[in-house]
């Protein structure tokens, strides 16, 4: 097999061909409007967050309660259509101390993402969110935490309507 690069007929273009207008071209600025739909389960979940409530769904077949809600049970593949309001508190299942933000900027005080098992959901079921108002060295698995909500007027129907979870007062 030859190591020679196969040449194709035609003339290659250079950057200068465009600058010197040797090549006819049109700049196009598309009007790329778009929309997205969260779907039935997550759409309802987000609407409830805007109202300051956490919504889950229960499987009538295997009796699991999950959050965020979904339309079908991944255990028994049955429809999940029993909507339930859950508590806005729970326990830390796992957590991490992050000294780098999502945009890769290093920070002195860590962010503390955690999986929170929401009270009323089945064991091991929870949501990922941030912990706040806590000494990073005192965070532990099993710690009881409470949601800190944005004021109602600031909520938009997003998981960030919960600012963070803080340790519950004993």
Backbone as CSV, one residue per row, in Angstrom:
resi,resn,N_x,N_y,N_z,CA_x,CA_y,CA_z,C_x,C_y,C_z
1,UNK,0.844,-1.173,0.000,0.000,0.000,0.000,0.892,1.240,0.000
2,UNK,0.522,2.160,-0.830,1.318,3.377,-0.977,1.019,4.355,0.147
3,UNK,2.048,5.045,0.618,1.855,6.052,1.660,1.541,7.409,1.049
4,UNK,1.448,7.465,-0.271,1.168,8.715,-0.960,-0.309,9.072,-0.757
5,UNK,-0.572,10.340,-0.490,-1.934,10.808,-0.294,-2.615,10.895,-1.645
6,UNK,-3.794,10.338,-1.736,-4.539,10.362,-2.987,-5.034,11.776,-3.232
7,UNK,-4.792,12.285,-4.426,-5.244,13.622,-4.778,-6.519,13.514,-5.581
8,UNK,-7.445,14.400,-5.314,-8.705,14.429,-6.021,-8.696,15.601,-6.985
9,UNK,-9.377,15.468,-8.116,-9.404,16.577,-9.068,-10.110,17.784,-8.466
10,UNK,-9.729,18.956,-8.897,-10.345,20.178,-8.403,-9.285,21.105,-7.848
11,UNK,-9.744,22.240,-7.378,-8.836,23.248,-6.853,-9.173,23.496,-5.400
12,UNK,-8.194,23.417,-4.559,-8.413,23.685,-3.144,-8.654,25.165,-2.883
13,UNK,-9.406,25.469,-1.861,-9.672,26.861,-1.496,-8.735,27.292,-0.385
14,UNK,-8.366,28.568,-0.444,-7.536,29.163,0.594,-8.361,30.236,1.283
15,UNK,-7.952,30.620,2.479,-8.629,31.684,3.223,-8.658,32.977,2.401
16,UNK,-7.585,33.247,1.702,-7.517,34.484,0.902,-8.549,34.494,-0.225
17,UNK,-8.942,33.328,-0.716,-9.964,33.272,-1.776,-11.281,33.865,-1.280
18,UNK,-11.586,33.688,-0.031,-12.813,34.247,0.527,-12.664,35.744,0.776
19,UNK,-11.533,36.143,1.350,-11.296,37.570,1.614,-11.284,38.388,0.331
20,UNK,-10.695,37.858,-0.706,-10.577,38.567,-1.978,-11.816,38.383,-2.860
21,UNK,-12.813,37.696,-2.327,-14.096,37.470,-3.003,-13.928,36.759,-4.350
22,UNK,-12.961,35.852,-4.419,-12.786,35.004,-5.608,-13.829,33.883,-5.612
23,UNK,-14.412,33.662,-4.441,-15.416,32.617,-4.280,-16.714,33.293,-3.875
24,UNK,-17.804,32.920,-4.547,-19.102,33.481,-4.216,-19.663,32.713,-3.021
25,UNK,-19.996,33.437,-1.992,-20.626,32.795,-0.838,-21.517,33.811,-0.146
26,UNK,-22.436,33.317,0.638,-23.365,34.161,1.375,-23.269,33.803,2.839
27,UNK,-23.166,34.817,3.673,-23.231,34.565,5.107,-24.688,34.389,5.480
28,UNK,-24.946,33.411,6.325,-26.326,33.104,6.710,-26.412,33.124,8.225
29,UNK,-27.311,33.904,8.736,-27.531,33.961,10.175,-28.910,33.355,10.431
30,UNK,-28.929,32.082,10.738,-30.225,31.406,10.894,-31.003,31.907,12.111
31,UNK,-32.288,31.891,11.987,-33.183,32.196,13.094,-33.490,30.857,13.756
32,UNK,-32.610,30.431,14.631,-32.682,29.089,15.203,-33.440,29.098,16.517
33,UNK,-34.697,29.381,16.439,-35.522,29.317,17.641,-35.810,27.855,17.961
34,UNK,-35.891,27.566,19.238,-36.200,26.200,19.624,-36.967,26.223,20.937
35,UNK,-37.567,25.124,21.235,-38.276,24.943,22.499,-38.031,23.507,22.933
36,UNK,-38.205,23.258,24.193,-38.089,21.894,24.679,-39.220,21.633,25.651
37,UNK,-39.506,20.393,25.812,-40.595,19.974,26.682,-40.023,18.995,27.694
38,UNK,-40.284,19.238,28.953,-39.754,18.365,30.003,-40.491,17.027,30.055
39,UNK,-41.627,16.932,29.402,-42.417,15.709,29.435,-43.414,15.741,30.581
40,UNK,-44.245,14.738,30.643,-45.339,14.699,31.616,-44.825,14.632,33.050
41,UNK,-43.978,13.655,33.352,-43.543,13.444,34.734,-42.649,14.588,35.235
42,UNK,-41.610,14.908,34.499,-40.698,15.960,34.955,-41.386,17.321,34.869
43,UNK,-42.238,17.529,33.885,-42.979,18.789,33.797,-43.821,19.032,35.039
44,UNK,-44.510,17.981,35.487,-45.324,18.109,36.702,-44.442,18.296,37.937
45,UNK,-43.327,17.598,37.973,-42.361,17.721,39.072,-41.866,19.164,39.184
46,UNK,-41.479,19.758,38.058,-40.977,21.125,38.057,-42.066,22.123,38.448
47,UNK,-43.298,21.893,37.992,-44.414,22.774,38.370,-44.643,22.727,39.878
48,UNK,-44.504,21.564,40.488,-44.673,21.433,41.939,-43.519,22.102,42.687
49,UNK,-42.301,22.002,42.143,-41.177,22.705,42.779,-41.449,24.204,42.819
50,UNK,-42.029,24.732,41.761,-42.352,26.157,41.724,-43.308,26.531,42.851
51,UNK,-44.152,25.577,43.260,-45.103,25.798,44.354,-44.508,25.453,45.715
52,UNK,-43.250,25.025,45.741,-42.597,24.717,47.009,-42.880,23.311,47.522
53,UNK,-43.165,22.398,46.590,-43.457,21.008,46.978,-42.611,20.050,46.149
54,UNK,-42.235,18.946,46.771,-41.498,17.891,46.076,-42.484,16.782,45.740
55,UNK,-42.534,16.422,44.474,-43.485,15.425,43.979,-42.756,14.150,43.598
56,UNK,-43.328,13.039,44.000,-42.822,11.735,43.596,-43.960,10.950,42.971
57,UNK,-43.675,9.715,42.643,-44.693,8.850,42.060,-44.474,7.438,42.589
58,UNK,-45.587,6.726,42.799,-45.541,5.388,43.394,-45.967,4.359,42.355
59,UNK,-45.272,3.241,42.351,-45.634,2.110,41.499,-46.657,1.254,42.254
60,UNK,-47.811,1.056,41.664,-48.860,0.256,42.319,-48.487,-1.223,42.373
61,UNK,-47.601,-1.661,41.477,-47.218,-3.063,41.420,-46.188,-3.415,42.496
62,UNK,-45.049,-2.714,42.490,-43.978,-3.075,43.436,-43.911,-2.138,44.632
63,UNK,-44.770,-1.119,44.662,-44.941,-0.191,45.798,-43.749,0.720,46.040
64,UNK,-42.847,0.851,45.070,-41.732,1.788,45.227,-42.230,3.200,44.990
65,UNK,-41.681,4.146,45.736,-41.962,5.565,45.536,-40.657,6.222,45.133
66,UNK,-40.682,6.905,43.978,-39.446,7.477,43.439,-39.576,8.972,43.211
67,UNK,-38.433,9.632,43.262,-38.310,11.047,42.962,-36.955,11.217,42.286
68,UNK,-36.837,11.973,41.233,-37.903,12.612,40.477,-38.842,11.558,39.891
69,UNK,-40.090,11.981,39.620,-41.068,11.024,39.095,-40.741,10.590,37.667
70,UNK,-41.217,9.436,37.329,-41.120,8.907,35.967,-42.414,8.194,35.643
71,UNK,-42.658,7.900,34.398,-43.937,7.310,34.004,-43.969,5.797,34.094
72,UNK,-42.778,5.152,34.061,-42.740,3.698,34.118,-41.729,3.241,35.151
73,UNK,-42.078,2.183,35.857,-41.191,1.618,36.882,-40.070,0.836,36.201
74,UNK,-38.836,1.139,36.571,-37.723,0.420,35.959,-37.515,-0.959,36.576
75,UNK,-38.250,-1.281,37.617,-38.165,-2.617,38.200,-39.166,-3.579,37.578
76,UNK,-40.432,-3.150,37.492,-41.465,-4.075,36.991,-42.077,-3.621,35.663
77,UNK,-41.623,-2.500,35.135,-42.043,-1.981,33.834,-43.529,-1.666,33.747
78,UNK,-44.138,-1.381,34.869,-45.551,-0.997,34.900,-45.660,0.531,34.908
79,UNK,-46.788,1.054,34.461,-46.991,2.505,34.548,-46.990,2.961,36.009
80,UNK,-46.418,4.117,36.244,-46.412,4.717,37.580,-47.321,5.935,37.506
81,UNK,-48.454,5.854,38.157,-49.422,6.940,38.012,-50.053,7.382,39.332
82,UNK,-49.465,6.954,40.434,-49.951,7.381,41.741,-49.022,8.488,42.254
83,UNK,-49.403,9.735,41.990,-48.588,10.890,42.363,-48.671,11.120,43.859
84,UNK,-47.519,11.398,44.481,-47.498,11.624,45.924,-46.611,12.829,46.248
85,UNK,-47.085,13.649,47.182,-46.250,14.741,47.674,-45.337,14.183,48.751
86,UNK,-44.062,14.507,48.632,-43.063,14.027,49.580,-42.646,15.162,50.500
87,UNK,-41.923,14.818,51.534,-41.419,15.822,52.466,-40.289,16.606,51.806
88,UNK,-40.012,17.781,52.332,-38.888,18.548,51.782,-37.660,18.406,52.684
89,UNK,-37.507,17.224,53.224,-36.319,16.906,54.014,-35.955,15.452,53.771
90,UNK,-34.794,15.064,54.238,-34.343,13.695,54.059,-32.999,13.494,54.716
91,UNK,-32.258,12.515,54.216,-30.935,12.217,54.767,-29.908,12.165,53.638
92,UNK,-28.671,12.507,53.987,-27.576,12.456,53.024,-27.208,10.995,52.789
93,UNK,-27.291,10.575,51.523,-26.911,9.214,51.156,-25.418,9.162,50.844
94,UNK,-24.950,10.149,50.095,-23.537,10.276,49.767,-23.266,11.733,49.423
95,UNK,-21.998,12.129,49.450,-21.661,13.529,49.175,-20.217,13.625,48.701
96,UNK,-19.859,14.808,48.248,-18.492,15.066,47.810,-18.129,16.502,48.170
97,UNK,-16.864,16.745,48.414,-16.368,18.101,48.615,-15.667,18.498,47.322
98,UNK,-16.207,19.505,46.646,-15.683,19.900,45.333,-15.000,21.255,45.413
99,UNK,-13.722,21.273,45.115,-12.946,22.503,45.147,-12.762,23.089,43.749
100,UNK,-13.522,22.586,42.810,-13.529,23.098,41.445,-14.992,23.243,41.032
101,UNK,-15.362,24.449,40.559,-16.735,24.691,40.130,-16.999,24.029,38.787
102,UNK,-18.248,24.052,38.369,-18.661,23.455,37.096,-17.913,24.071,35.911
103,UNK,-17.490,25.338,36.033,-16.772,26.013,34.941,-15.255,25.852,35.085
104,UNK,-14.834,24.926,35.908,-13.435,24.554,36.120,-12.633,25.605,36.877
105,UNK,-13.275,26.512,37.561,-12.560,27.491,38.378,-12.340,26.911,39.766
106,UNK,-11.121,27.015,40.232,-10.799,26.526,41.576,-11.408,27.470,42.608
107,UNK,-11.880,26.885,43.716,-12.497,27.675,44.784,-11.914,27.259,46.126
108,UNK,-11.887,28.205,47.063,-11.316,27.934,48.390,-12.305,27.180,49.274
109,UNK,-13.557,27.610,49.278,-14.604,26.939,50.062,-15.307,25.935,49.157
110,UNK,-15.380,24.668,49.543,-15.928,23.672,48.622,-17.443,23.770,48.446
111,UNK,-17.881,23.413,47.246,-19.292,23.113,47.024,-19.489,21.696,47.543
112,UNK,-20.689,21.400,48.038,-20.933,20.065,48.590,-22.156,19.458,47.916
113,UNK,-21.950,18.819,46.751,-23.074,18.112,46.138,-23.334,16.832,46.931
114,UNK,-24.614,16.484,47.048,-24.986,15.292,47.809,-26.209,14.648,47.183
115,UNK,-26.341,13.362,47.377,-27.584,12.679,47.040,-28.401,12.649,48.321
116,UNK,-29.594,13.252,48.254,-30.476,13.336,49.413,-31.602,12.332,49.239
117,UNK,-31.692,11.376,50.161,-32.841,10.459,50.164,-34.008,11.225,50.760
118,UNK,-34.995,11.515,49.937,-36.131,12.338,50.351,-37.097,11.513,51.197
119,UNK,-37.511,12.081,52.338,-38.456,11.400,53.228,-39.757,11.128,52.469
120,UNK,-40.214,9.899,52.552,-41.427,9.484,51.856,-41.141,8.697,50.593
121,UNK,-39.909,8.811,50.082,-39.503,8.010,48.919,-38.948,6.681,49.426
122,UNK,-38.844,5.723,48.537,-38.302,4.417,48.907,-36.832,4.542,49.289
123,UNK,-36.342,3.642,50.149,-34.932,3.694,50.552,-34.009,3.677,49.334
124,UNK,-32.969,4.513,49.379,-32.007,4.575,48.292,-32.422,5.486,47.145
125,UNK,-33.627,6.050,47.217,-34.132,6.918,46.155,-33.994,8.367,46.608
126,UNK,-33.406,9.196,45.754,-33.243,10.585,46.146,-32.902,11.476,44.982
127,UNK,-32.544,12.692,45.315,-32.161,13.678,44.312,-30.769,14.212,44.645
128,UNK,-30.070,14.640,43.622,-28.765,15.259,43.841,-28.974,16.759,43.986
129,UNK,-28.383,17.324,45.011,-28.482,18.758,45.238,-27.288,19.198,46.073
130,UNK,-27.206,20.488,46.321,-26.110,21.022,47.126,-26.479,21.077,48.600
131,UNK,-25.475,20.945,49.444,-25.642,21.189,50.870,-25.141,22.596,51.149
132,UNK,-25.733,23.251,52.128,-25.318,24.590,52.523,-25.468,24.769,54.017
133,UNK,-24.957,25.878,54.522,-25.016,26.204,55.951,-24.438,25.077,56.815
134,UNK,-23.341,24.485,56.328,-22.741,23.380,57.065,-21.224,23.429,56.892
135,UNK,-20.517,23.114,57.957,-19.072,22.984,57.913,-18.757,21.730,57.092
136,UNK,-17.991,21.872,56.023,-17.690,20.712,55.183,-17.119,19.529,55.960
137,UNK,-16.385,19.809,57.042,-15.778,18.725,57.827,-16.797,17.997,58.707
138,UNK,-18.012,18.561,58.827,-19.026,17.943,59.676,-20.107,17.212,58.888
139,UNK,-20.022,17.232,57.564,-20.988,16.512,56.739,-20.732,15.026,56.883
140,UNK,-21.807,14.255,57.008,-21.653,12.806,57.084,-22.868,12.130,56.467
141,UNK,-22.655,10.912,56.005,-23.766,10.137,55.465,-24.749,9.852,56.593
142,UNK,-26.025,9.956,56.267,-27.060,9.757,57.269,-27.485,11.055,57.947
143,UNK,-26.781,12.160,57.676,-27.137,13.450,58.258,-28.530,13.855,57.775
144,UNK,-29.371,14.291,58.713,-30.709,14.759,58.359,-30.617,16.193,57.845
145,UNK,-31.256,16.440,56.697,-31.193,17.767,56.072,-32.584,18.237,55.656
146,UNK,-32.720,19.545,55.558,-33.980,20.220,55.230,-33.758,21.118,54.018
147,UNK,-34.721,21.158,53.100,-34.621,22.037,51.932,-34.724,23.498,52.350
148,UNK,-33.933,24.343,51.716,-34.026,25.790,51.863,-34.527,26.297,50.510
149,UNK,-35.765,26.785,50.511,-36.419,27.209,49.275,-36.155,28.673,48.974
150,UNK,-36.148,29.004,47.695,-36.153,30.406,47.282,-37.509,30.979,47.665
151,UNK,-37.606,32.299,47.850,-38.923,32.901,48.070,-39.838,32.578,46.883
152,UNK,-41.133,32.433,47.138,-42.094,32.043,46.107,-42.005,32.919,44.863
153,UNK,-41.814,34.210,45.023,-41.769,35.124,43.878,-40.547,34.889,42.988
154,UNK,-39.514,34.226,43.505,-38.293,33.976,42.732,-38.278,32.599,42.071
155,UNK,-39.230,31.747,42.381,-39.234,30.388,41.838,-39.680,30.386,40.385
156,UNK,-39.045,29.501,39.609,-39.324,29.448,38.174,-39.729,28.059,37.685
157,UNK,-39.790,27.091,38.582,-40.102,25.730,38.155,-38.843,24.985,37.737
158,UNK,-37.823,25.019,38.584,-36.539,24.353,38.320,-36.037,23.754,39.629
159,UNK,-35.118,22.801,39.522,-34.566,22.190,40.727,-33.862,23.233,41.581
160,UNK,-33.423,24.324,40.973,-32.773,25.398,41.713,-33.759,26.256,42.504
161,UNK,-35.061,25.929,42.449,-36.026,26.581,43.344,-35.736,26.179,44.790
162,UNK,-35.066,25.058,44.953,-34.482,24.690,46.254,-33.056,25.220,46.196
163,UNK,-32.735,26.173,47.055,-31.372,26.739,47.033,-30.344,25.672,47.382
164,UNK,-30.618,24.952,48.474,-29.733,23.899,48.959,-30.454,23.198,50.100
165,UNK,-29.835,22.182,50.640,-30.329,21.498,51.836,-29.359,21.813,52.964
166,UNK,-29.889,22.082,54.149,-29.058,22.384,55.322,-29.355,21.354,56.400
167,UNK,-28.425,21.194,57.338,-28.672,20.257,58.435,-29.917,20.652,59.211
168,UNK,-30.700,19.640,59.592,-31.894,19.909,60.415,-31.455,20.137,61.841
169,UNK,-32.144,21.031,62.478,-31.872,21.296,63.893,-32.478,20.169,64.713
170,UNK,-31.723,19.666,65.658,-32.165,18.531,66.471,-33.234,18.928,67.446
